[in-house]
Amino acid sequence: MNEKLRGLFVADAGYVSEKLERDFFIERERALITATRKNMKKLAATAHIAFLNLRMRVEIHFRALKLCYGLVTSFPRSIDGYLAHYLAVIAAHLVA
């Protein structure tokens, strides 16, 4: 399912195992960044903390789009449908 995905992916540490993180990693092509908890012995780099903070901002904006402008993530039946629906909702947000 994920063989064509490339880039940085930010996820919640509670949902991602260490094995999945290792399997997902491809040198210079794909990496998975997860938050660390107090009981974890993993150090977070400054860039990773910045990405995790950005993730929260993105989630807050998507929450606002869902609550105020009717963004439904299970509505479209295709990738093009998702894109069209997202663009329509974002356009409504910008016009309002």
C-alpha positions as CSV (number, residue, x, y, z in Angstrom):
1,M,0.0,0.0,0.0
2,N,2.8,2.5,0.8
3,E,5.4,1.6,-1.8
4,K,4.8,4.7,-3.9
5,L,4.7,7.2,-1.0
6,R,7.7,9.5,-0.6
7,G,8.6,12.3,1.8
8,L,8.3,13.0,5.5
9,F,5.3,11.5,7.4
10,V,4.4,12.7,10.9
11,A,2.4,10.2,13.0
12,D,1.3,9.7,16.6
13,A,3.7,7.4,18.4
14,G,0.8,5.5,20.0
15,Y,-0.3,4.1,16.6
16,V,3.1,3.3,15.1
17,S,5.4,0.4,16.2
18,E,9.1,0.5,15.9
19,K,9.0,-2.3,13.4
20,L,6.6,-0.3,11.2
21,E,8.8,2.7,11.5
22,R,11.9,0.7,10.3
23,D,9.9,-1.0,7.5
24,F,8.5,2.3,6.3
25,F,11.9,4.1,6.2
26,I,13.8,4.4,2.9
27,E,17.1,6.3,2.9
28,R,16.7,9.9,1.5
29,E,13.2,9.1,0.2
30,R,10.8,8.4,3.0
31,A,10.9,8.8,6.8
32,L,8.3,8.5,9.6
33,I,8.5,11.0,12.4
34,T,6.7,10.2,15.6
35,A,6.3,12.1,18.9
36,T,8.1,10.8,21.9
37,R,6.5,10.2,25.3
38,K,8.0,10.6,28.7
39,N,8.5,6.8,29.1
40,M,10.3,6.5,25.7
41,K,14.1,6.7,25.5
42,K,14.1,8.3,22.0
43,L,15.6,11.8,21.6
44,A,13.8,14.2,19.4
45,A,15.7,16.6,17.1
46,T,14.8,20.2,16.8
47,A,13.5,19.7,13.3
48,H,11.3,16.8,14.4
49,I,9.8,19.0,17.1
50,A,9.0,21.7,14.5
51,F,7.3,19.1,12.3
52,L,5.3,17.8,15.2
53,N,4.1,21.3,16.1
54,L,3.2,21.9,12.4
55,R,1.2,18.7,12.5
56,M,-0.9,20.1,15.3
57,R,-1.6,23.3,13.4
58,V,-2.6,21.3,10.3
59,E,-5.0,19.1,12.4
60,I,-6.6,22.3,14.0
61,H,-7.2,23.7,10.5
62,F,-8.7,20.5,9.2
63,R,-10.9,20.3,12.3
64,A,-12.2,23.8,11.6
65,L,-12.9,22.9,7.9
66,K,-14.8,19.8,9.1
67,L,-16.9,21.6,11.7
68,C,-17.6,24.9,9.9
69,Y,-17.5,24.1,6.2
70,G,-18.7,20.5,6.0
71,L,-15.5,18.8,5.0
72,V,-16.3,15.1,5.0
73,T,-13.4,12.7,4.6
74,S,-15.4,9.6,3.9
75,F,-17.7,11.2,1.3
76,P,-15.7,11.0,-2.0
77,R,-15.3,7.7,-3.8
78,S,-12.1,8.4,-5.6
79,I,-8.8,10.4,-5.3
80,D,-10.2,13.0,-7.7
81,G,-13.3,13.2,-5.7
82,Y,-11.3,13.8,-2.5
83,L,-9.3,16.6,-4.2
84,A,-12.4,18.3,-5.7
85,H,-14.2,18.1,-2.3
86,Y,-11.2,19.5,-0.4
87,L,-10.7,22.3,-2.9
88,A,-14.4,23.3,-2.8
89,V,-14.3,23.4,1.0
90,I,-11.1,25.4,1.1
91,A,-12.5,27.8,-1.5
92,A,-15.6,28.3,0.7
93,H,-13.3,29.0,3.7
94,L,-11.3,31.6,1.7
95,V,-14.4,33.3,0.3
96,A,-16.2,33.5,3.7
